[in-house]
Amino acid sequence: MQRSLCIVAFFVVMVAEKQRQGLISQEKQRMAVQAAKLYYEKDRSQAEISKEMNVSRPYVSKLLKLARSSGIVEIRIQDPEEHRVDVTDLQDALCRDYHLEQAVVVPWQSENPLSELGNAAAKYLHSILRDGDIIATSWGNTLHAVSEALIFEKNLKKTLYVQLCGGVSSVHSAVHANEIATGFSEALDCHAYLLPAPAIVGSKELKELLMAEPDLHRVMEYAAEANIALFTVGSFGSDNALVQAGYLSSGEMESLVQKGAVGDLCAHVIDSAGMVCDSALDERTIALPLAELRKKRYRIGIAQGEKKIESIRAALQSEIMNVLITNVETAEQLLAAK
């Protein structure tokens, strides 16, 4: 009887001990989570955590170790070198398949892919610049990124900057157009000529009247004389810049889609063959004609992104651009679509 009581007592003690250990384990887990959040999310030191949690510093170290070993915290190291792609083959394939003179493929993406693309375009531009060049650009976020990435060129002579197309109506985009011109002008130490007109006007006659103005006419003459053109390509739909700015209504947009519109380039709406999609609309568009754009020595298209694949491909098919600057993902998709 006495022996039986001892066995029962021992069993009760063991159960209580296991329950106590379970409680301790849950408490440790809770503390490990708390310590991990303070250390990894709030960037607190172990000394600060020990004071806040009222435990010793070595105990904080144990809690952080527990957090890692139990999977509460997972540490991953992203080494850019591991994800670096040898882009030479991609560049050669783009040149071969799309008859380009040059392709520049950004090897990997940072947290700011647009800035990275702008840096690549600016670097390429600096490599080809010579005295007497006239550089013409479109507007938009991509060209703004290029203008911010330019470095000062103090030895260039008789260089000019000019805008290829009228700007959109919004203040934000107008500021962008001015900032782009300022960025190029300051970096290249040259005069800049803006095209102070809308991208699309109400009639062909109004466009002709505006283009007859001496100041606007002179800007378009410089745009025609430019030997270097830099531009981006936009996708077509409700988020297109021309639609967002109110130049095209939703009804006009749908009509253009039915006609085969896939994007815009220097304010010209283009189809899948890279040709003007609607001649009547193009007659109201204030921009250097695509036929003139194709005469440039350097026609540098700067674009990336899945949404733009169709419009970039259209511009490549019609050889509007002879230089493409893009990223790895876009390059791969363009080659797969060929």
Buried (B, 14 or more C-beta within 10 A) or exposed (E): EEEEEEEEEEEEEEEEEEEEEEEEEEEBBEBBBBBBBBBBEEEBEBEBBBEBBEBEEEBBBBBBEBBEEEEBBEEEEEEEEEEEBEBEEBBEBBBEBBEBEBBBBBBBBEEEBBBBBBBBBBBBBBEBBEEEBBBBBBBBBBBBBBBBBBEEBEEBEEBBBBBBBBBBBEEEBBEBBBBBBBBBBEBBEBEBBBBBBBBBBEEEEEBEEBEEEEEBEEBBEBBBEBBBBBBBBBBBBEEBBBBBBEBBEEEBBBBBEEEBBBBBBBBBBBBBEBBBBBEEBBBBBBBBBBEBBBEBEBBBBBBBBEBBBBBBBBBBBBEBBBBBBBBBBBBBBBBEEE
